[in-house]
Amino acid sequence: MLVAVFCLPITLLDSLYNGWRYGAFLCKATPYLQGVSVCASVNFLAAIAVDRTQDDLANREDNRLLDMDVFLMHHDPLGSLL
């Protein structure tokens, strides 16, 4: 949301026009906010992965099947589709 509201319009307009027209503050704030947004997205996705793994561990009775699922998800490119 942060990228769509703040960073995307500035980046688009910067690509359309020659030179930076938005001042020193936006020159420094735009890349900073893009980085913050990426970090927040990565951390959010990692939290979802941890939550799903904990849910799998709690709800599965057959640990061998769980071990195979975890192995495939981390070692097989198509394993994440399981």
N, CA, C and O of each residue as an XYZ file, in Angstrom:
328
protein
N       0.818     -1.179      0.000
C       0.000      0.000      0.000
C       0.876      1.263      0.000
O       0.589      2.246     -0.684
N       1.936      1.198      0.779
C       2.845      2.338      0.850
C       3.484      2.613     -0.504
O       3.605      3.766     -0.917
N       3.886      1.565     -1.184
C       4.500      1.735     -2.500
C       3.482      2.266     -3.493
O       3.793      3.166     -4.273
N       2.270      1.724     -3.477
C       1.247      2.140     -4.435
C       0.827      3.594     -4.235
O       0.557      4.300     -5.207
N       0.771      4.038     -3.005
C       0.294      5.399     -2.729
C       1.404      6.432     -2.854
O       1.176      7.527     -3.369
N       2.587      6.101     -2.393
C       3.626      7.112     -2.306
C       4.721      6.944     -3.354
O       5.029      7.877     -4.096
N       5.303      5.760     -3.412
C       6.513      5.578     -4.221
C       6.223      5.409     -5.709
O       6.966      5.936     -6.538
N       5.182      4.701     -6.060
C       4.897      4.438     -7.468
C       4.650      5.706     -8.279
O       5.225      5.856     -9.357
N       3.806      6.631     -7.791
C       3.613      7.856     -8.588
C       4.890      8.685     -8.757
O       5.141      9.225     -9.834
N       5.687      8.784     -7.706
C       6.934      9.560     -7.786
C       7.894      8.900     -8.779
O       8.515      9.584     -9.592
N       8.015      7.569     -8.712
C       8.905      6.857     -9.627
C       8.435      6.983    -11.066
O       9.250      7.168    -11.970
N       7.137      6.885    -11.286
C       6.590      7.025    -12.637
C       6.867      8.419    -13.194
O       7.342      8.553    -14.322
N       6.575      9.451    -12.413
C       6.800     10.819    -12.880
C       8.295     11.101    -13.086
O       8.675     11.842    -13.991
N       9.124     10.507    -12.245
C      10.566     10.680    -12.418
C      11.033     10.044    -13.727
O      11.939     10.560    -14.382
N      10.421      8.932    -14.104
C      10.784      8.272    -15.364
C      10.306      9.060    -16.574
O      10.936      9.018    -17.631
N       9.203      9.776    -16.429
C       8.650     10.520    -17.554
C       9.357     11.842    -17.806
O       9.448     12.291    -18.949
N       9.856     12.466    -16.752
C      10.493     13.770    -16.877
C      11.999     13.647    -16.679
O      12.472     12.728    -16.010
N      12.738     14.569    -17.259
C      14.183     14.613    -17.067
C      14.501     15.368    -15.786
O      13.990     16.464    -15.559
N      15.336     14.785    -14.962
C      15.741     15.457    -13.729
C      14.748     15.234    -12.597
O      13.601     14.838    -12.807
N      15.227     15.498    -11.406
C      14.401     15.334    -10.203
C      13.744     16.654     -9.875
O      14.434     17.661     -9.712
N      12.425     16.674     -9.772
C      11.670     17.915     -9.554
C      10.995     17.983     -8.193
O      10.193     18.887     -7.956
N      11.290     17.071     -7.307
C      10.458     16.938     -6.111
C      11.156     17.305     -4.813
O      10.606     17.077     -3.735
N      12.323     17.854     -4.889
C      12.993     18.351     -3.695
C      13.874     17.315     -3.018
O      13.837     16.126     -3.333
N      14.665     17.807     -2.082
C      15.643     16.962     -1.393
C      14.966     15.949     -0.469
O      15.440     14.821     -0.330
N      13.856     16.350      0.164
C      13.189     15.429      1.086
C      12.667     14.188      0.356
O      12.921     13.062      0.784
N      11.945     14.394     -0.733
C      11.413     13.245     -1.475
C      12.520     12.450     -2.156
O      12.361     11.254     -2.400
N      13.631     13.095     -2.464
C      14.769     12.400     -3.060
C      15.304     11.338     -2.100
O      15.714     10.258     -2.527
N      15.298     11.646     -0.815
C      15.780     10.699      0.182
C      14.656      9.807      0.718
O      14.907      8.652      1.062
N      13.436     10.315      0.794
C      12.328      9.560      1.381
C      11.823      8.451      0.470
O      11.425      7.394      0.959
N      11.828      8.663     -0.831
C      11.272      7.673     -1.749
C      12.034      6.348     -1.694
O      11.394      5.316     -1.494
N      13.361      6.309     -1.858
C      14.056      5.012     -1.752
C      13.979      4.415     -0.346
O      13.929      3.195     -0.192
N      13.969      5.261      0.669
C      13.857      4.762      2.039
C      12.523      4.045      2.237
O      12.485      2.940      2.778
N      11.435      4.669      1.801
C      10.118      4.058      1.954
C       9.968      2.805      1.100
O       9.261      1.876      1.491
N      10.614      2.764     -0.050
C      10.600      1.544     -0.850
C      11.298      0.411     -0.099
O      10.804     -0.716     -0.077
N      12.426      0.701      0.504
C      13.142     -0.315      1.287
C      12.355     -0.779      2.494
O      12.317     -1.973      2.791
N      11.719      0.163      3.200
C      10.892     -0.198      4.353
C       9.739     -1.094      3.923
O       9.408     -2.058      4.614
N       9.135     -0.785      2.804
C       8.025     -1.586      2.303
C       8.465     -2.998      1.941
O       7.761     -3.963      2.238
N       9.626     -3.126      1.301
C      10.139     -4.450      0.952
C      10.444     -5.251      2.210
O      10.091     -6.427      2.295
N      11.088     -4.635      3.178
C      11.402     -5.335      4.426
C      10.136     -5.769      5.155
O      10.071     -6.882      5.676
N       9.137     -4.905      5.195
C       7.876     -5.256      5.844
C       7.201     -6.418      5.124
O       6.647     -7.308      5.770
N       7.241     -6.416      3.801
C       6.633     -7.506      3.037
C       7.351     -8.825      3.288
O       6.707     -9.859      3.469
N       8.662     -8.796      3.300
C       9.442    -10.023      3.534
C       9.175    -10.556      4.939
O       8.975    -11.758      5.114
N       9.170     -9.691      5.922
C       8.911    -10.134      7.290
C       7.493    -10.673      7.448
O       7.279    -11.648      8.169
N       6.529    -10.053      6.786
C       5.152    -10.523      6.851
C       5.023    -11.907      6.221
O       4.351    -12.775      6.778
N       5.658    -12.124      5.068
C       5.611    -13.434      4.434
C       6.332    -14.490      5.271
O       5.890    -15.638      5.323
N       7.418    -14.125      5.916
C       8.117    -15.065      6.794
C       7.241    -15.437      7.988
O       7.225    -16.594      8.407
N       6.512    -14.466      8.539
C       5.614    -14.753      9.660
C       4.488    -15.698      9.229
O       4.099    -16.582      9.992
N       3.970    -15.518      8.030
C       2.939    -16.425      7.512
C       3.504    -17.832      7.378
O       2.838    -18.803      7.739
N       4.735    -17.955      6.858
C       5.355    -19.266      6.691
C       5.563    -19.959      8.031
O       5.304    -21.155      8.157
N       6.028    -19.217      9.033
C       6.231    -19.797     10.363
C       4.898    -20.241     10.952
O       4.808    -21.323     11.533
N       3.876    -19.428     10.808
C       2.555    -19.777     11.329
C       2.011    -21.038     10.663
O       1.466    -21.913     11.337
N       2.156    -21.131      9.366
C       1.672    -22.320      8.660
C       2.460    -23.560      9.053
O       1.882    -24.638      9.187
N       3.771    -23.427      9.241
C       4.582    -24.561      9.654
C       4.189    -25.025     11.048
O       4.079    -26.226     11.292
N       3.977    -24.095     11.956
C       3.548    -24.460     13.305
C       2.177    -25.121     13.278
O       1.928    -26.060     14.034
N       1.302    -24.649     12.432
C      -0.019    -25.248     12.299
C       0.096    -26.673     11.763
O      -0.603    -27.570     12.234
N       0.971    -26.886     10.784
C       1.187    -28.231     10.260
C       1.737    -29.159     11.336
O       1.307    -30.307     11.453
N       2.684    -28.664     12.116
C       3.271    -29.484     13.170
C       2.240    -29.856     14.227
O       2.273    -30.965     14.759
N       1.340    -28.955     14.531
C       0.350    -29.204     15.569
C      -0.763    -30.135     15.095
O      -1.322    -30.879     15.900
N      -1.091    -30.108     13.824
C      -2.255    -30.837     13.343
C      -1.948    -32.153     12.647
O      -2.874    -32.894     12.317
N      -0.698    -32.464     12.415
C      -0.355    -33.705     11.724
C      -0.017    -34.788     12.737
O       0.696    -34.542     13.710
N      -0.532    -35.977     12.502
C      -0.215    -37.100     13.384
C       0.987    -37.880     12.862
O       1.766    -38.422     13.646
N       1.135    -37.935     11.574
C       2.223    -38.695     10.975
C       3.398    -37.761     10.697
O       3.396    -37.023      9.711
N       4.394    -37.799     11.569
C       5.540    -36.886     11.431
C       6.405    -37.215     10.226
O       7.067    -36.326      9.691
N       6.418    -38.469      9.782
C       7.200    -38.811      8.598
C       6.654    -38.097      7.370
O       7.419    -37.613      6.536
N       5.318    -38.032      7.259
C       4.705    -37.321      6.141
C       5.038    -35.836      6.208
O       5.317    -35.215      5.183
N       5.010    -35.269      7.399
C       5.365    -33.861      7.561
C       6.814    -33.622      7.178
O       7.122    -32.637      6.507
N       7.716    -34.517      7.600
C       9.128    -34.358      7.243
C       9.312    -34.388      5.735
O      10.116    -33.623      5.202
N       8.586    -35.256      5.031
C       8.691    -35.329      3.576
C       8.152    -34.042      2.939
O       8.735    -33.527      1.984
N       7.036    -33.525      3.473
C       6.489    -32.269      2.945
C       7.473    -31.124      3.116
O       7.687    -30.348      2.185
N       8.067    -31.009      4.285
C       9.029    -29.934      4.548
C      10.247    -30.099      3.654
O      10.751    -29.117      3.110
N      10.729    -31.336      3.493
C      11.871    -31.577      2.614
C      11.561    -31.168      1.183
O      12.374    -30.507      0.536
N      10.395    -31.554      0.684
C      10.036    -31.220     -0.690
C       9.854    -29.717     -0.889
O      10.234    -29.177     -1.927
N       9.279    -29.048      0.095
C       9.071    -27.608     -0.039
C      10.396    -26.860     -0.128
O      10.485    -25.839     -0.811
N      11.433    -27.360      0.558
C      12.705    -26.651      0.582
C      13.692    -27.119     -0.474
O      14.648    -26.405     -0.778
N      13.480    -28.316     -1.048
C      14.467    -28.857     -1.975
C      13.931    -29.088     -3.382
O      14.716    -29.351     -4.294
N      12.654    -29.001     -3.580
C      12.064    -29.250     -4.885
C      11.343    -27.978     -5.338
O      10.505    -27.460     -4.601
N      11.649    -27.466     -6.530
C      10.988    -26.230     -6.983
C       9.470    -26.367     -7.061
O       8.747    -25.395     -6.845
N       8.989    -27.557     -7.366
C       7.536    -27.745     -7.429
C       6.966    -28.208     -6.089
O       5.750    -28.347     -5.951
N       7.818    -28.445     -5.116
C       7.357    -28.908     -3.807
C       6.522    -27.876     -3.074
O       5.711    -28.234     -2.220
N       6.701    -26.622     -3.386
C       5.916    -25.589     -2.721
C       4.455    -25.607     -3.167
O       3.611    -24.946     -2.563
N       4.163    -26.357     -4.214
C       2.775    -26.453     -4.682
C       1.972    -27.476     -3.889
O       0.756    -27.570     -4.057
N       2.645    -28.253     -3.014
C       1.944    -29.279     -2.238
C       0.972    -28.686     -1.257
O       0.304    -29.420     -0.529
